[in-house]
Amino acid sequence: MERREFILASSGYALSALGLPDMDSITRRTRNALSGAVRVGQGEVAAVRHMVKALGDSASELGGGHARHLAVRYLTQDVAPWLEGRFTAATGHELFAATSQLVHLAGWMAQDEGDTPELRGLAQRYYAHAFRLAAEAGDPELSATALRGLAVQCADMGYRAEAVQLAEACVEYGRHLDHPRAVAYYEATLANAAAQDDDRTMAIRHLARSETAIAKPAAAVGDSWAAHYSPGRWAHESGMILSRLGDLDAAEEHLHLSLDIHGLDRRRTRAIVLADLGGVRLRQGDTDGAMATWRDFLDCADGIRSVKVQSALQDMRVRLRRYDGVPEAQELRERAARVTV
């Protein structure tokens, strides 16, 4: 089965699970809307976009576990009737694109909330349905972003070959976009998948392409779903790719760029970067630097509901066990045990 066919087949389950309309609904509904269907215009499209930003900002700051139920409730109770409504073709394409963003966000929230079979399954179905909505809207960037979500999930679960294939499809969808940050986003996804698959040549090649793209002027604000992929976020992802490739000095440099020069503004993101930097410093033999960085990580982490932050806390505590005779290490482990995530 071809990659695109696989994604569309996967999205069929998401379709029934969410109770949302099928892929042909924009064209069909503009010709033959149901009697009594609600009329939908630009106001509803703007409302979905506003909620995506508000919920996304909250999740980026506090973790996906904080507001996922709000996103799902808004999707099923408010947006679903609009998708069944009466609208022009132009409004329908914009509505489906905005809804694709909302569904993708719900998938990201589920993935970030916890590492359970139920949440992993939810995230996969949301990403697959986001792809379907994006395809109906004719938006290659949103299609690529949905594929990226699936690729990252595969990589996190250890399905390395599948992650590479999905990341390649993601890059293909985004190849002709005039949004440098989007291109950087997708190329870095493939570089990361390749690095986890131990394909150093591919990882370096696509990391270089990502770097070239992120160095270009960003698209106008609001024009790109990938606008959130700032140079700081790119530096973090690149640093971790370089760490997987064994270049710890370059990894540390990129993580410093992410924190100190580009100044990540979301607490969840900053906490994860600090945790990663502490790990890189420990691997370099800089125990004092690692502990100092992990102190900052704990300052950021409290109250964030994110599986990545939980995993980072556990990783730090395990690594500190080898320093049981060091008072600072014991203090960090005790602090980590009190952190609420």
Secondary structure, 3 states (H helix, E strand, C coil): CCHHHHHHHHHHHHHHHHCCCCCCHHHHHHHCCCCCCCECCHHHHHHHHHHHHHHHHHHHHHCCCCCHHHHHHHHHHHHHHHHCCECCHHHHHHHHHHHHHHHHHHHHHHHHHCCCHHHHHHHHHHHHHHHHHHHHHCCHHHHHHHHHHHHHHHHHHCCHHHHHHHHHHHHHHHCCCCCHHHHHHHHHHHHHHHHHCCCHHHHHHHHHHHHHHHCCCCCCCCCCHHHHCCHHHHHHHHHHHHHHCCCHHHHHHHHHHHHHHCCCCCHHHHHHHHHHHHHHHHHCCCHHHHHHHHHHHHHHHCCCCCHHHHHHHHHHHHHHHHHCCCHHHHHHHHHHHHCCC
